[in-house]
């Protein structure tokens, strides 16, 4: 696995573990949402400054983005889709 793919998988792993959407991560890091998606797919090369912004937004050390993955990890599952409120809906 190349380093770009390692960073991509770690970025997604950390984001999903903290239950943060790509939109919210991008907003917190000050980057475009589409760019966050490219980084998670490993299709773009981030700068060190961007990695630092992402680590700060994820409240982790930048080294976490380069951490070895557990053996056999090839992909990270998505968050639940949709935006759901914890409040019950009112009937009309």
C-alpha positions as CSV (number, residue, x, y, z in Angstrom):
1,X,0.0,0.0,0.0
2,X,1.4,3.4,-0.9
3,X,1.5,6.3,1.6
4,X,-1.3,8.2,-0.2
5,X,-3.6,5.2,0.2
6,X,-2.5,4.8,3.8
7,X,-3.4,8.4,4.6
8,X,-6.7,8.0,2.8
9,X,-7.8,5.0,4.8
10,X,-6.6,6.5,8.1
11,X,-8.4,9.8,7.3
12,X,-11.7,7.9,6.7
13,X,-11.1,5.5,9.7
14,X,-10.7,8.5,12.1
15,X,-13.6,10.5,10.6
16,X,-16.0,7.5,10.7
17,X,-14.9,6.6,14.3
18,X,-15.7,10.1,15.4
19,X,-19.0,10.0,13.5
20,X,-18.1,13.2,11.5
21,X,-19.5,13.7,8.0
22,X,-17.2,14.7,5.2
23,X,-19.0,18.1,5.1
24,X,-18.4,18.8,8.7
25,X,-14.7,17.7,8.5
26,X,-14.1,19.9,5.5
27,X,-15.8,22.8,7.2
28,X,-13.7,22.4,10.4
29,X,-10.5,22.0,8.4
30,X,-11.2,24.9,6.1
31,X,-11.1,22.8,2.9
32,X,-13.6,22.0,0.1
33,X,-15.8,19.0,0.8
34,X,-15.0,17.6,-2.6
35,X,-11.3,17.8,-1.8
36,X,-11.9,15.9,1.4
37,X,-13.6,13.2,-0.7
38,X,-10.6,13.1,-3.0
39,X,-8.2,12.7,-0.1
40,X,-10.3,9.8,1.4
41,X,-10.2,8.1,-2.0
42,X,-6.4,8.7,-2.3
43,X,-6.8,10.5,-5.6
44,X,-5.2,13.7,-4.5
45,X,-1.9,14.5,-2.7
46,X,-2.5,16.7,0.4
47,X,0.1,19.2,1.6
48,X,1.6,18.9,5.1
49,X,-0.5,22.1,6.0
50,X,-3.7,20.4,4.8
51,X,-2.9,17.2,6.8
52,X,-2.2,19.4,9.9
53,X,-5.6,21.1,9.4
54,X,-7.4,17.7,9.1
55,X,-5.6,16.3,12.2
56,X,-6.7,19.4,14.2
57,X,-10.3,19.0,12.9
58,X,-10.2,15.3,13.9
59,X,-8.6,16.2,17.3
60,X,-5.7,13.8,16.7
61,X,-1.9,14.0,16.2
62,X,-0.9,14.2,12.5
63,X,1.0,11.0,13.0
64,X,-2.3,9.2,13.3
65,X,-2.8,9.8,9.6
66,X,0.3,7.7,8.9
67,X,-0.4,4.9,11.4
68,X,-0.3,1.3,10.3
69,X,-3.7,-0.2,9.8
70,X,-4.8,-3.4,11.5
71,X,-3.9,-6.5,9.5
72,X,-6.3,-7.2,6.7
73,X,-7.9,-3.7,6.6
74,X,-8.5,-2.6,3.0
75,X,-11.5,-0.3,3.4
76,X,-13.5,1.5,6.1
77,X,-17.3,1.3,6.1
78,X,-19.4,4.5,5.7
79,X,-21.4,6.3,8.3
80,X,-25.2,5.8,8.3
81,X,-26.7,7.7,5.5
82,X,-29.2,10.5,5.9
83,X,-29.6,13.2,8.5
84,X,-31.7,12.1,11.4
85,X,-32.7,14.1,14.3
86,X,-32.8,12.4,17.7
87,X,-36.1,14.2,18.4
88,X,-39.3,12.4,17.5
89,X,-41.3,13.9,14.6
90,X,-44.6,15.6,15.3
91,X,-47.6,14.1,13.5
92,X,-49.7,16.5,11.4
